[in-house]
């Protein structure tokens, strides 16, 4: 289809899929057992590979918690809310439309 870049992938989703296959993707329960400050940084800070060192084979949870705790919050609260709603909608669409659903990047013709 013209105007689409089908070979681009969402990096975070790709990492999550690989982490699931290797058993190092942190579960929702594992994240919810952490402090509120940690959860805020886990979800609102830049993506880091340390997130996949919290659980699973070769986990280093102390190191991962330290790295994540020192991350800056990337966006103000209104933007975080909008990003969360966008993510939640994409997960709902993924469940409805199936695992092959992935939003594609549309390019505008100039």
Backbone as CSV, one residue per row, in Angstrom:
resi,resn,N_x,N_y,N_z,CA_x,CA_y,CA_z,C_x,C_y,C_z
1,UNK,0.843,-1.174,0.000,0.000,0.000,0.000,0.891,1.240,0.000
2,UNK,0.618,2.142,-0.886,1.437,3.344,-1.026,1.281,4.265,0.188
3,UNK,2.390,4.842,0.604,2.356,5.787,1.714,2.541,5.157,3.079
4,UNK,2.869,3.893,3.130,3.043,3.229,4.422,4.438,2.618,4.504
5,UNK,4.937,2.585,5.691,6.230,1.972,5.928,5.991,0.705,6.761
6,UNK,5.676,-0.379,6.103,5.322,-1.614,6.797,6.499,-2.265,7.502
7,UNK,7.707,-1.874,7.181,8.862,-2.509,7.775,9.271,-1.859,9.093
8,UNK,8.617,-0.769,9.493,8.909,-0.150,10.781,8.127,-0.873,11.870
9,UNK,8.738,-1.023,13.024,8.063,-1.656,14.146,8.100,-0.735,15.354
10,UNK,7.172,-0.956,16.263,7.169,-0.247,17.535,8.203,-0.934,18.425
11,UNK,9.265,-0.221,18.757,10.396,-0.800,19.471,9.990,-1.394,20.812
12,UNK,9.155,-0.676,21.568,8.742,-1.162,22.877,7.943,-2.453,22.756
13,UNK,7.026,-2.508,21.805,6.239,-3.730,21.608,7.128,-4.900,21.205
14,UNK,8.091,-4.643,20.351,9.029,-5.688,19.943,9.813,-6.203,21.153
15,UNK,10.313,-5.293,21.967,11.059,-5.699,23.166,10.173,-6.482,24.131
16,UNK,8.915,-6.063,24.270,7.984,-6.794,25.139,7.759,-8.216,24.632
17,UNK,7.603,-8.372,23.327,7.395,-9.708,22.754,8.621,-10.591,22.992
18,UNK,9.807,-10.045,22.768,11.031,-10.806,23.006,11.184,-11.146,24.491
19,UNK,10.891,-10.193,25.360,10.996,-10.428,26.801,10.010,-11.505,27.248
20,UNK,8.824,-11.513,26.666,7.850,-12.561,26.987,8.384,-13.927,26.588
21,UNK,9.009,-14.000,25.428,9.549,-15.268,24.943,10.669,-15.779,25.843
22,UNK,11.463,-14.870,26.423,12.578,-15.262,27.275,12.200,-15.336,28.752
23,UNK,10.988,-14.870,29.086,10.541,-14.932,30.472,11.034,-13.809,31.357
24,UNK,11.389,-12.673,30.764,11.896,-11.567,31.590,11.023,-10.315,31.504
25,UNK,9.815,-10.453,30.965,8.896,-9.307,30.943,8.203,-9.217,32.301
26,UNK,8.319,-8.075,32.981,7.693,-7.963,34.297,6.169,-8.014,34.173
27,UNK,5.541,-8.752,35.060,4.086,-8.868,35.054,3.470,-7.620,35.671
28,UNK,2.194,-7.437,35.414,1.455,-6.318,35.998,1.502,-6.419,37.522
29,UNK,1.358,-7.639,38.051,1.390,-7.847,39.500,2.749,-7.463,40.082
30,UNK,3.826,-7.787,39.379,5.167,-7.448,39.855,5.358,-5.936,39.904
31,UNK,4.852,-5.231,38.913,4.983,-3.773,38.893,4.111,-3.144,39.977
32,UNK,2.899,-3.658,40.159,1.993,-3.101,41.166,2.478,-3.333,42.586
33,UNK,3.356,-4.295,42.786,3.898,-4.541,44.127,4.988,-3.532,44.494
34,UNK,5.426,-2.742,43.540,6.448,-1.722,43.792,5.794,-0.451,44.350
35,UNK,6.606,0.485,44.804,6.099,1.742,45.356,5.470,2.601,44.254
36,UNK,4.640,3.550,44.669,3.999,4.458,43.721,5.034,5.270,42.946
37,UNK,6.068,5.741,43.617,7.121,6.518,42.950,7.823,5.676,41.888
38,UNK,8.076,4.411,42.201,8.716,3.523,41.234,7.802,3.292,40.034
39,UNK,6.511,3.023,40.293,5.566,2.783,39.191,5.462,3.993,38.283
40,UNK,5.451,5.185,38.861,5.382,6.403,38.051,6.592,6.491,37.129
41,UNK,7.768,6.236,37.656,8.969,6.287,36.819,9.004,5.141,35.817
42,UNK,8.511,3.979,36.201,8.480,2.832,35.294,7.638,3.145,34.055
43,UNK,6.495,3.788,34.268,5.584,4.052,33.159,5.792,5.405,32.489
44,UNK,6.342,6.399,33.202,6.400,7.755,32.670,7.798,8.227,32.313
45,UNK,8.774,7.379,32.471,10.149,7.744,32.137,10.516,7.168,30.776
46,UNK,11.650,7.572,30.252,12.093,7.002,28.984,12.250,5.483,29.090
47,UNK,12.061,4.812,27.974,12.194,3.362,27.917,13.658,2.976,28.140
48,UNK,13.889,2.035,29.062,15.244,1.537,29.315,15.208,0.016,29.419
49,UNK,16.298,-0.599,29.039,16.377,-2.060,29.069,16.348,-2.609,30.489
50,UNK,16.659,-1.789,31.480,16.651,-2.244,32.867,15.283,-2.766,33.294
51,UNK,14.230,-2.358,32.608,12.884,-2.839,32.936,12.793,-4.356,32.795
52,UNK,13.616,-4.929,31.939,13.590,-6.367,31.714,14.573,-7.117,32.611
53,UNK,15.161,-6.411,33.572,16.060,-7.060,34.525,15.401,-7.194,35.897
54,UNK,14.119,-6.840,35.996,13.414,-6.932,37.271,13.059,-8.374,37.623
55,UNK,12.698,-9.184,36.626,12.276,-10.569,36.856,12.885,-11.462,35.789
56,UNK,12.785,-12.762,36.011,13.199,-13.715,34.992,14.628,-14.162,35.121
57,UNK,15.094,-14.895,34.100,16.463,-15.412,34.140,17.476,-14.264,34.125
58,UNK,18.493,-14.399,34.923,19.570,-13.408,35.029,19.068,-12.051,35.520
59,UNK,17.982,-12.055,36.294,17.430,-10.801,36.819,18.395,-10.170,37.814
60,UNK,18.422,-8.851,37.780,19.189,-8.071,38.751,18.261,-6.961,39.254
61,UNK,17.274,-7.343,40.084,16.242,-6.379,40.470,16.766,-5.154,41.214
62,UNK,17.783,-5.319,42.050,18.309,-4.159,42.779,18.896,-3.143,41.806
63,UNK,19.681,-3.621,40.854,20.277,-2.739,39.848,19.189,-2.086,38.992
64,UNK,18.196,-2.872,38.588,17.125,-2.342,37.742,16.324,-1.275,38.480
65,UNK,15.996,-1.534,39.747,15.241,-0.546,40.533,16.032,0.754,40.679
66,UNK,17.328,0.646,40.893,18.163,1.841,41.047,18.178,2.658,39.754
67,UNK,18.343,1.982,38.622,18.363,2.687,37.324,17.022,3.369,37.083
68,UNK,15.933,2.640,37.284,14.596,3.188,37.019,14.276,4.327,37.979
69,UNK,14.649,4.197,39.246,14.370,5.241,40.241,15.079,6.550,39.923
70,UNK,16.185,6.494,39.187,16.945,7.711,38.864,16.524,8.343,37.539
71,UNK,15.584,7.724,36.832,15.151,8.278,35.548,14.295,9.523,35.747
72,UNK,14.389,10.478,34.835,13.516,11.654,34.925,12.120,11.321,34.398
73,UNK,11.140,12.040,34.897,9.786,11.926,34.351,9.808,12.666,33.014
74,UNK,9.374,11.998,31.955,9.557,12.529,30.609,8.548,13.598,30.204
75,UNK,7.340,13.560,30.766,6.288,14.458,30.302,5.457,14.971,31.471
76,UNK,4.827,16.148,31.312,3.931,16.646,32.360,2.675,15.766,32.446
77,UNK,1.964,15.870,33.551,0.811,15.012,33.826,-0.248,15.002,32.716
78,UNK,-0.634,16.144,32.122,-1.644,16.075,31.051,-1.187,15.219,29.861
79,UNK,0.089,15.305,29.515,0.596,14.481,28.415,0.633,13.016,28.820
80,UNK,1.006,12.741,30.059,1.016,11.354,30.529,-0.377,10.746,30.450
81,UNK,-1.388,11.531,30.808,-2.763,11.053,30.737,-3.155,10.749,29.300
82,UNK,-2.803,11.639,28.384,-3.122,11.409,26.966,-2.390,10.186,26.432
83,UNK,-1.126,10.024,26.781,-0.369,8.847,26.338,-0.960,7.565,26.898
84,UNK,-1.377,7.597,28.167,-1.971,6.413,28.774,-3.266,6.036,28.055
85,UNK,-4.094,7.026,27.766,-5.357,6.742,27.067,-5.090,6.179,25.667
86,UNK,-4.085,6.708,24.984,-3.715,6.195,23.667,-3.249,4.750,23.766
87,UNK,-2.416,4.471,24.750,-1.927,3.105,24.944,-3.064,2.158,25.281
88,UNK,-3.965,2.576,26.178,-5.080,1.724,26.588,-5.981,1.417,25.384
89,UNK,-6.262,2.426,24.547,-7.076,2.203,23.353,-6.386,1.234,22.398
90,UNK,-5.071,1.362,22.246,-4.361,0.450,21.343,-4.428,-0.985,21.864
91,UNK,-4.394,-1.176,23.172,-4.499,-2.527,23.740,-5.897,-3.105,23.524
92,UNK,-6.928,-2.266,23.655,-8.303,-2.722,23.410,-8.457,-3.135,21.948
93,UNK,-7.948,-2.311,21.039,-8.018,-2.651,19.617,-7.226,-3.909,19.319
94,UNK,-6.120,-4.100,19.983,-5.311,-5.306,19.795,-6.109,-6.541,20.193
95,UNK,-6.844,-6.446,21.297,-7.663,-7.582,21.743,-8.839,-7.833,20.816
96,UNK,-9.432,-6.772,20.293,-10.603,-6.925,19.410,-10.179,-7.405,18.033
97,UNK,-9.147,-6.790,17.466,-8.742,-7.071,16.093,-7.740,-8.212,15.973
98,UNK,-7.182,-8.642,17.095,-6.268,-9.773,17.054,-4.811,-9.368,17.136
99,UNK,-3.946,-10.374,17.285,-2.519,-10.089,17.480,-1.827,-9.466,16.273
100,UNK,-2.413,-9.570,15.091,-1.774,-8.956,13.926,-2.015,-7.452,13.858
101,UNK,-2.883,-6.931,14.748,-3.140,-5.496,14.762,-1.924,-4.748,15.273
102,UNK,-1.497,-3.785,14.511,-0.440,-2.868,14.930,-0.629,-1.583,14.148
103,UNK,-0.755,-0.458,14.832,-0.899,0.808,14.112,0.308,1.042,13.205
104,UNK,0.047,1.472,12.006,1.115,1.755,11.038,1.321,3.263,10.939
105,UNK,2.515,3.629,10.563,2.857,5.024,10.363,2.368,5.458,8.992
106,UNK,1.481,6.415,8.948,0.992,6.933,7.669,1.788,8.153,7.263
107,UNK,2.184,8.227,6.023,2.948,9.376,5.530,2.049,10.248,4.671
108,UNK,2.189,11.542,4.837,1.428,12.498,4.043,2.174,12.797,2.749
109,UNK,1.471,12.717,1.629,2.085,13.084,0.350,2.186,14.598,0.272
110,UNK,3.314,15.065,-0.189,3.498,16.534,-0.296,3.630,16.929,-1.735
